[in-house]
Amino acid sequence: MTTQYEIPAHAITIDVEALARSHGRKLFHFIRKHLGNPAEAEDLMQAAYVEALRCSDTFRGGSKPESWLFGIAMNLIRHHLSRAPERRFKFEDETALDEHVGNSSDPADEVAHQQLMRRAEHALAALPSDMRSTLELVLEEDLSYEDAANLLQVPVGTVRSRLSRARAQLREAVLN
C-alpha cells in the first residue's frame, strides 16, 4: 500500500533549492525556536540544506519533501543540542514570570494568575522530553499529527498518545 506521497523510486527528484525558497523562512524559525540563537540557527539551516543535497537520492517519497527536510533539520538540532545541553534551555530566575502583567487590577487575582503561570511552567518542564517535543511540534509549530510523526520518526498513534498523556499531565498539574 502506498501513501499519497509515494512515487516510484526511479521518478523521485528532490529540488532542494525550491524547498529552500518555499520553506526557508519557516525552517529558520523552526530551528531558531529550538536553539534560541539566530546565528546558530542560520548555520544549522545551511547544514540542513547541505545534508538534503547530499542525501537527496535517499528520499523515497514516504512523506512530503518539506517534512523530510524538517526531519533532517530536527536530527541536526538534536545532535547539536546533545553536544551542549546547556543550550537546550534558557535559564532564568523565578522573577521572569513576574514581568507578565495580567489584566486584573485586583492584587489577589494577579497573585493567583502568577501562581497558575508558575504551575504551568513547572508542569511543562516536568514533562518527559518525548512528550514535550511532540507537544511543541503540534501546538507551537502547528504541524499536523502526520507531519509530527514523520519528523519524530514514530507512528501517528504514538503522537496522539503522547499528546493525550501530556495534556492530561499538564491539566492535572495546573488545576490541582
C-alpha positions as a LaTeX table, in Angstrom:
\begin{tabular}{lrrr}
\hline
Residue & $x$ (\AA) & $y$ (\AA) & $z$ (\AA) \\
\hline
Met1 & 0.00 & 0.00 & 0.00 \\
Thr2 & 1.34 & 3.43 & $-0.87$ \\
Thr3 & 0.73 & 6.78 & 0.78 \\
Gln4 & $-0.41$ & 9.76 & $-1.19$ \\
Tyr5 & 3.20 & 10.99 & $-1.37$ \\
Glu6 & 4.86 & 7.82 & $-2.59$ \\
Ile7 & 6.29 & 7.95 & $-6.05$ \\
Pro8 & 8.18 & 5.15 & $-7.79$ \\
Ala9 & 11.84 & 5.36 & $-6.68$ \\
His10 & 13.08 & 5.91 & $-10.23$ \\
Ala11 & 10.89 & 9.02 & $-10.64$ \\
Ile12 & 11.84 & 10.85 & $-7.43$ \\
Thr13 & 13.83 & 14.02 & $-7.68$ \\
Ile14 & 14.10 & 16.48 & $-4.84$ \\
Asp15 & 14.58 & 20.12 & $-5.74$ \\
Val16 & 16.35 & 21.32 & $-2.59$ \\
Glu17 & 16.62 & 24.84 & $-4.00$ \\
Ala18 & 12.83 & 25.01 & $-4.46$ \\
Leu19 & 12.34 & 23.64 & $-0.93$ \\
Ala20 & 14.67 & 26.34 & 0.39 \\
Arg21 & 12.75 & 29.06 & $-1.44$ \\
Ser22 & 9.31 & 27.89 & $-0.34$ \\
His23 & 10.09 & 26.73 & 3.23 \\
Gly24 & 13.31 & 28.55 & 4.15 \\
Arg25 & 11.72 & 31.10 & 6.44 \\
Lys26 & 9.66 & 28.51 & 8.28 \\
Leu27 & 12.70 & 26.22 & 8.56 \\
Phe28 & 14.78 & 29.06 & 10.01 \\
His29 & 12.11 & 29.87 & 12.62 \\
Phe30 & 11.77 & 26.16 & 13.45 \\
Ile31 & 15.50 & 25.82 & 14.06 \\
Arg32 & 15.80 & 29.16 & 15.88 \\
Lys33 & 12.98 & 28.19 & 18.21 \\
His34 & 14.89 & 25.09 & 19.27 \\
Leu35 & 18.29 & 26.77 & 19.54 \\
Gly36 & 17.38 & 30.30 & 20.64 \\
Asn37 & 20.32 & 31.77 & 18.74 \\
Pro38 & 19.77 & 33.24 & 15.25 \\
Ala39 & 23.43 & 32.82 & 14.21 \\
Glu40 & 23.48 & 29.16 & 15.21 \\
Ala41 & 20.09 & 28.69 & 13.55 \\
Glu42 & 21.43 & 30.13 & 10.29 \\
Asp43 & 24.43 & 27.78 & 10.43 \\
Leu44 & 22.26 & 24.77 & 11.17 \\
Met45 & 19.82 & 25.71 & 8.40 \\
Gln46 & 22.70 & 25.76 & 5.91 \\
Ala47 & 23.86 & 22.39 & 7.25 \\
Ala48 & 20.33 & 21.05 & 6.71 \\
Tyr49 & 20.42 & 22.16 & 3.07 \\
Val50 & 23.84 & 20.61 & 2.55 \\
Glu51 & 22.67 & 17.36 & 4.14 \\
Ala52 & 19.50 & 17.42 & 2.00 \\
Leu53 & 21.58 & 17.88 & $-1.15$ \\
Arg54 & 23.97 & 15.15 & $-0.07$ \\
Cys55 & 21.16 & 12.70 & 0.72 \\
Ser56 & 18.59 & 13.71 & $-1.88$ \\
Asp57 & 18.92 & 10.34 & $-3.59$ \\
Thr58 & 17.72 & 8.60 & $-0.39$ \\
Phe59 & 14.30 & 10.29 & $-0.45$ \\
Arg60 & 11.70 & 7.66 & $-1.34$ \\
Gly61 & 8.50 & 9.66 & $-1.17$ \\
Gly62 & 7.15 & 8.29 & 2.11 \\
Ser63 & 6.44 & 11.84 & 3.29 \\
Lys64 & 6.20 & 15.34 & 1.92 \\
Pro65 & 9.57 & 16.71 & 0.81 \\
Glu66 & 9.28 & 19.54 & 3.35 \\
Ser67 & 8.66 & 17.02 & 6.16 \\
Trp68 & 11.78 & 15.18 & 5.03 \\
Leu69 & 13.77 & 18.44 & 5.12 \\
Phe70 & 12.41 & 19.35 & 8.58 \\
Gly71 & 13.30 & 15.83 & 9.74 \\
Ile72 & 16.88 & 16.41 & 8.63 \\
Ala73 & 16.87 & 19.72 & 10.50 \\
Met74 & 15.45 & 18.09 & 13.64 \\
Asn75 & 18.17 & 15.44 & 13.59 \\
Leu76 & 20.81 & 18.16 & 13.25 \\
Ile77 & 19.20 & 20.10 & 16.12 \\
Arg78 & 19.24 & 17.02 & 18.34 \\
His79 & 22.87 & 16.35 & 17.51 \\
His80 & 23.79 & 19.98 & 18.11 \\
Leu81 & 22.00 & 20.12 & 21.45 \\
Ser82 & 23.38 & 16.79 & 22.61 \\
Arg83 & 26.85 & 18.30 & 22.36 \\
Ala84 & 25.85 & 21.28 & 24.57 \\
Pro85 & 22.90 & 20.52 & 26.88 \\
Glu86 & 23.13 & 23.96 & 28.49 \\
Arg87 & 21.87 & 25.38 & 25.17 \\
Arg88 & 18.58 & 23.49 & 25.39 \\
Phe89 & 17.07 & 25.80 & 27.95 \\
Lys90 & 17.21 & 29.46 & 28.67 \\
Phe91 & 17.81 & 29.62 & 32.39 \\
Glu92 & 16.00 & 32.42 & 34.18 \\
Asp93 & 15.18 & 33.02 & 37.78 \\
Glu94 & 11.65 & 33.00 & 39.13 \\
Thr95 & 11.25 & 36.75 & 38.62 \\
Ala96 & 10.90 & 36.22 & 34.85 \\
Leu97 & 7.21 & 35.39 & 35.27 \\
Asp98 & 6.66 & 38.48 & 37.41 \\
Glu99 & 7.19 & 40.66 & 34.34 \\
His100 & 3.98 & 39.41 & 32.76 \\
Val101 & 1.21 & 41.71 & 33.81 \\
Gly102 & $-2.34$ & 40.42 & 33.98 \\
Asn103 & $-5.49$ & 42.32 & 33.04 \\
Ser104 & $-6.81$ & 42.48 & 36.57 \\
Ser105 & $-6.32$ & 45.38 & 38.93 \\
Asp106 & $-7.12$ & 43.14 & 41.92 \\
Pro107 & $-3.83$ & 42.07 & 43.58 \\
Ala108 & $-5.35$ & 38.74 & 44.66 \\
Asp109 & $-6.26$ & 37.94 & 41.04 \\
Glu110 & $-2.78$ & 38.92 & 39.92 \\
Val111 & $-1.15$ & 36.65 & 42.52 \\
Ala112 & $-3.44$ & 33.76 & 41.53 \\
His113 & $-2.55$ & 34.34 & 37.88 \\
Gln114 & 1.18 & 34.33 & 38.65 \\
Gln115 & 0.83 & 31.12 & 40.65 \\
Leu116 & $-1.08$ & 29.49 & 37.80 \\
Met117 & 1.63 & 30.55 & 35.33 \\
Arg118 & 4.36 & 29.10 & 37.58 \\
Arg119 & 2.49 & 25.80 & 37.90 \\
Ala120 & 2.07 & 25.66 & 34.12 \\
Glu121 & 5.78 & 26.36 & 33.53 \\
His122 & 6.84 & 23.74 & 36.08 \\
Ala123 & 4.39 & 21.19 & 34.67 \\
Leu124 & 5.66 & 21.76 & 31.13 \\
Ala125 & 9.29 & 21.47 & 32.24 \\
Ala126 & 8.46 & 18.25 & 34.13 \\
Leu127 & 7.08 & 16.50 & 31.05 \\
Pro128 & 9.30 & 13.79 & 29.59 \\
Ser129 & 11.27 & 15.16 & 26.63 \\
Asp130 & 9.44 & 12.99 & 24.06 \\
Met131 & 6.06 & 14.34 & 25.23 \\
Arg132 & 7.32 & 17.92 & 25.39 \\
Ser133 & 8.84 & 17.82 & 21.89 \\
Thr134 & 5.67 & 16.26 & 20.45 \\
Leu135 & 3.54 & 18.92 & 22.16 \\
Glu136 & 5.79 & 21.69 & 20.81 \\
Leu137 & 5.67 & 20.38 & 17.25 \\
Val138 & 1.89 & 20.08 & 17.15 \\
Leu139 & 0.90 & 23.12 & 19.21 \\
Glu140 & 3.69 & 25.63 & 18.68 \\
Glu141 & 4.94 & 24.66 & 15.23 \\
Asp142 & 1.37 & 23.93 & 14.09 \\
Leu143 & 2.34 & 20.64 & 12.43 \\
Ser144 & $-0.25$ & 18.00 & 11.67 \\
Tyr145 & $-0.08$ & 14.75 & 13.61 \\
Glu146 & 1.20 & 13.04 & 10.46 \\
Asp147 & 3.96 & 15.58 & 9.87 \\
Ala148 & 4.99 & 15.45 & 13.54 \\
Ala149 & 5.08 & 11.65 & 13.34 \\
Asn150 & 7.29 & 11.80 & 10.24 \\
Leu151 & 9.58 & 14.33 & 11.88 \\
Leu152 & 9.88 & 12.32 & 15.09 \\
Gln153 & 10.05 & 9.05 & 13.14 \\
Val154 & 7.25 & 7.46 & 15.16 \\
Pro155 & 3.77 & 6.19 & 14.24 \\
Val156 & 0.87 & 8.68 & 14.24 \\
Gly157 & $-0.70$ & 6.74 & 17.10 \\
Thr158 & 2.37 & 7.45 & 19.22 \\
Val159 & 1.96 & 11.18 & 18.55 \\
Arg160 & $-1.69$ & 11.01 & 19.57 \\
Ser161 & $-0.89$ & 9.05 & 22.72 \\
Arg162 & 1.97 & 11.39 & 23.73 \\
Leu163 & $-0.26$ & 14.42 & 23.23 \\
Ser164 & $-3.07$ & 12.88 & 25.24 \\
Arg165 & $-0.75$ & 11.99 & 28.12 \\
Ala166 & 0.98 & 15.38 & 28.01 \\
Arg167 & $-2.32$ & 17.28 & 28.08 \\
Ala168 & $-3.59$ & 15.13 & 30.95 \\
Gln169 & $-0.41$ & 15.70 & 32.96 \\
Leu170 & $-0.49$ & 19.44 & 32.33 \\
Arg171 & $-4.18$ & 19.67 & 33.22 \\
Glu172 & $-3.62$ & 17.69 & 36.43 \\
Ala173 & $-0.63$ & 19.80 & 37.47 \\
Val174 & $-2.21$ & 23.16 & 36.69 \\
Leu175 & $-5.70$ & 22.56 & 38.04 \\
Asn176 & $-4.68$ & 20.85 & 41.28 \\
\hline
\end{tabular}
